Amino acid sequence: MEIQENIINKVALSGLMTYDLASLAPHMEDFVVYDIKDNLFHELILREKDFREFIKTFNWASFAGKQVAITCSTDAIVPTWAYMLLANKLEPYANRVIFGSLEELLALHYREQIAALDMQQFADQRVVIKGCGDIKVPETAFVEFTVRLSKVVKSIMYGEPCSTVPVFKRKAG
């Protein structure tokens, strides 16, 4: 006598909607950091004449289509106008120029991508925000998405559908 058991996929029947923030990830080769320390004498002092000559002769077209974060990774005092000169030269080529770190540039990217999402697709859903993946998603993206999502969903969980951590549940009424 052969016994056949039906395997039930409880995850599929749970009615959970999974969203992976990694789907909003940028092409990282388009994100670059311009560290002004390379323009400083001994990575400490900006020599105006040398810097202005560099600004004039450098091939800024190499930043075409890039998202650029201008920063200084050394403990140097850099005059504000130096960052302004860099921004002015980068602007015609780069898609975006900010003063800050790569992390800040990525946070801005995710913030804009999340703001562009149609949140109505999540209305009254039980949503699992996928965690742990191959692509590192900054915590700022999880926070931003949770804030926007909590206005429309029934519940938010973090992780995988088979193993979630509850984050938010709308009160009945």
C-alpha distance (Angstrom), angle and dihedral (degrees) to the residues before:
residue distance angle dihedral
M1 . . .
E2 3.79 . .
I3 3.79 119.6 .
Q4 3.77 116.8 -154.9
E5 3.77 119.1 -163.9
N6 3.74 122.6 -161.2
I7 3.76 111.7 -132.5
I8 3.76 111.1 -141.3
N9 3.77 119.9 -154.4
K10 3.78 99.5 -143.9
V11 3.80 92.3 -179.3
A12 3.81 91.4 58.3
L13 3.81 90.6 47.8
S14 3.81 94.3 47.1
G15 3.79 94.7 85.2
L16 3.79 91.9 -129.3
M17 3.78 119.8 153.1
T18 3.80 114.3 -148.4
Y19 3.79 122.3 -152.8
D20 3.79 123.5 -171.2
L21 3.81 113.3 -156.6
A22 3.81 87.7 -161.9
S23 3.82 85.6 76.6
L24 3.83 85.7 73.5
A25 3.80 93.7 52.5
P26 3.79 117.2 128.0
H27 3.78 127.4 -129.8
M28 3.79 97.3 -92.0
E29 3.80 93.0 -150.2
D30 3.82 86.3 69.3
F31 3.83 91.9 58.1
V32 3.80 116.2 79.2
V33 3.77 138.4 168.6
Y34 3.79 120.1 -137.8
D35 3.80 106.1 -155.9
I36 3.80 110.1 -161.8
K37 3.83 89.9 -159.3
D38 3.80 87.0 87.8
N39 3.81 88.1 64.5
L40 3.80 94.6 51.4
F41 3.78 125.9 96.2
H42 3.83 104.8 -111.7
E43 3.81 85.3 -8.6
L44 3.82 87.9 -77.1
I45 3.79 113.1 74.4
L46 3.77 130.8 50.8
R47 3.78 111.9 -142.7
E48 3.78 104.8 -156.6
K49 3.80 97.2 -152.4
D50 3.84 93.4 49.9
F51 3.79 92.1 43.4
R52 3.79 93.9 50.4
E53 3.80 90.2 49.2
F54 3.80 90.2 51.3
I55 3.81 90.9 48.3
K56 3.80 89.9 52.1
T57 3.82 97.9 47.4
F58 3.83 105.6 34.0
N59 3.83 118.3 107.0
W60 3.82 99.8 -116.7
A61 3.81 91.2 177.2
S62 3.81 87.0 82.1
F63 3.82 85.5 78.5
A64 3.82 93.7 57.3
G65 3.79 111.3 141.3
K66 3.81 93.7 3.0
Q67 3.79 132.6 128.8
V68 3.81 104.5 -131.0
A69 3.79 130.0 -160.2
I70 3.80 112.3 -165.9
T71 3.79 113.7 -152.2
C72 3.79 144.9 148.6
S73 3.79 114.4 -131.0
T74 3.80 95.4 -171.3
D75 3.76 129.8 74.3
A76 3.80 93.4 -105.8
I77 3.77 130.6 134.7
V78 3.78 105.4 -120.8
P79 3.79 119.2 -176.0
T80 3.79 114.5 -119.9
W81 3.80 92.3 -123.3
A82 3.83 89.5 64.9
Y83 3.81 90.7 61.3
M84 3.79 88.6 45.2
L85 3.82 91.4 53.7
L86 3.80 90.3 50.5
A87 3.80 91.9 48.8
N88 3.79 90.9 49.2
K89 3.81 92.3 52.3
L90 3.82 94.0 44.1
E91 3.81 96.7 45.5
P92 3.83 98.3 78.2
Y93 3.82 91.0 53.9
A94 3.79 109.7 27.8
N95 3.80 122.9 75.9
R96 3.80 89.2 -138.6
V97 3.79 137.0 4.5
I98 3.80 123.7 -165.9
F99 3.78 135.9 165.5
G100 3.78 106.9 -120.5
S101 3.77 145.2 58.6
L102 3.77 132.1 -46.5
E103 3.81 87.2 -106.0
E104 3.81 90.6 56.9
L105 3.79 90.7 48.4
L106 3.81 90.7 51.0
A107 3.81 91.7 46.8
L108 3.80 89.1 53.9
H109 3.80 90.7 49.6
Y110 3.81 93.1 51.5
R111 3.82 92.3 43.9
E112 3.80 90.3 55.9
Q113 3.80 93.4 44.3
I114 3.81 91.9 50.2
A115 3.82 91.6 46.3
A116 3.81 88.8 54.7
L117 3.82 93.5 54.0
D118 3.79 117.7 107.0
M119 3.80 98.6 -121.3
Q120 3.80 91.1 -166.6
Q121 3.80 88.7 78.5
F122 3.81 85.6 70.9
A123 3.82 96.7 45.3
D124 3.82 112.0 139.7
Q125 3.81 91.6 -9.1
R126 3.79 130.5 134.8
V127 3.81 100.2 -124.6
V128 3.78 129.4 -163.4
I129 3.79 112.6 -160.8
K130 3.77 103.5 -148.0
G131 3.77 115.4 -121.6
C132 3.79 132.4 -170.0
G133 3.77 109.8 33.8
D134 3.76 141.5 149.1
I135 3.80 91.8 -93.2
K136 3.80 118.1 65.3
V137 3.79 109.5 -128.1
P138 3.83 114.8 -164.6
E139 3.79 117.7 -116.4
T140 3.79 88.6 -121.3
A141 3.80 88.5 68.1
F142 3.81 92.4 52.7
V143 3.80 90.5 49.2
E144 3.81 93.9 46.7
F145 3.80 92.6 47.0
T146 3.82 92.8 47.0
V147 3.81 92.0 51.7
R148 3.82 92.5 51.5
L149 3.79 94.6 39.3
S150 3.81 95.8 50.9
K151 3.82 89.4 65.7
V152 3.82 93.5 64.4
V153 3.82 112.0 21.6
K154 3.80 134.5 83.8
S155 3.78 91.8 -136.0
I156 3.79 144.3 -8.5
M157 3.76 125.9 -146.7
Y158 3.78 131.4 176.3
G159 3.79 126.9 -139.6
E160 3.78 129.1 27.7
P161 3.82 126.0 -28.5
C162 3.82 90.3 -109.3
S163 3.80 93.2 51.3
T164 3.79 118.7 23.6
V165 3.77 138.8 165.6
P166 3.81 113.5 -140.9
V167 3.80 112.8 -122.9
F168 3.80 106.3 165.6
K169 3.79 138.6 3.9
R170 3.78 122.7 -176.3
K171 3.77 113.1 -124.8
A172 3.81 114.8 -117.4
G173 3.72 116.1 -109.9
